[in-house]
Amino acid sequence: MDNSSSIVKIIDKKRCEVTGVKKLEAFDEKQFYFETILGYAEIKGKKMALVNLDSTNGVLLIDGIIDSFSYVQKKGESLWNKLFK
């Protein structure tokens, strides 16, 4: 993988692999929040666990029940704050 691409793979809603991860910000069994080369992202689900975080290669691997993946705004940065900067 080159440093300008990111791949998100969700397998049978039980495993998620993300490449292009820059930093894992926070996680628990219901949510993972992290920074990718394309912006901030969030994975929501149930009984999720961190299997592997390879910070050298930017790969994140999660097991559990994956309900959703989405790109999100940086936490604490609301749309109103962005508009009125």
N, C-alpha and C positions, 0 to 999 in steps of 0.2 A: 504494500500500500504506500502511495506517496503521501506527503504531508499536507496535500491540499484536498484530499477526498475523505469521505466518511461513509461507512456502510452500517446499516442497521438491519440485523437479521433476527426475526422472532420465529422460533421453531415450536409449532404445536401449542402456542401460548404458554409454554413451560420453561423456555430458555430464551434469553435475549443476549445477543452479542453486538456490541457497538465498537466501531473503530473510529479513530480520529478524536478520541477523548483526551482533553487537556488536563482536567482536574475533576475529581469526585468531590463535590461540595458537601453533600449530606445524604444519608440514607437510613431507612429502617425497613421493617418488613412490608410496609405499605407503599413506600415511595423512594425513588432514587432521583437525586437532583445533581446534575453535573454540567461542566462546560465542555463543549466540543469545538472543533475548528470552525463549525458553522453557527455557533451560538450556544445558548444554554438549552438544556433538554431535561425532560422529566419522564420517568417511567412510573406508572401506577399499577398496583396489583395487590396480591395477598400472599402472605407467607414467602415473601421474596428474600433471597439471601445472596450476598456477594460471594461468587465462586472464585473470581480472579480479577485483579486489576493490574495490568501490565503498563505501568506509567512510562516505561521506555519506548514501547511501541504504540501506546495510546489505545489499548484494548480493554474493554470492560465486559465481563461475563457475569450474568445474573441468572439464577434459577428461582422458580416459584410460579405463581399464577399471574401471568402478564395480562393486564386489562387494557393498557394504553401506553402509547409513546407519543410525545409531542415536543416540539420546540417551543420554548417559553421565554418571556422576558426575564432578565436578571432579577432575582428576588429582591424586594425592597425598592424596585424601580417601577413605579406605576406609569400608565400611559399619560396621565396628567402631568407628572413630573417631566416626562420626556417632551411634551408639547410646550411647556412653559419655561424651558431652559434658556 
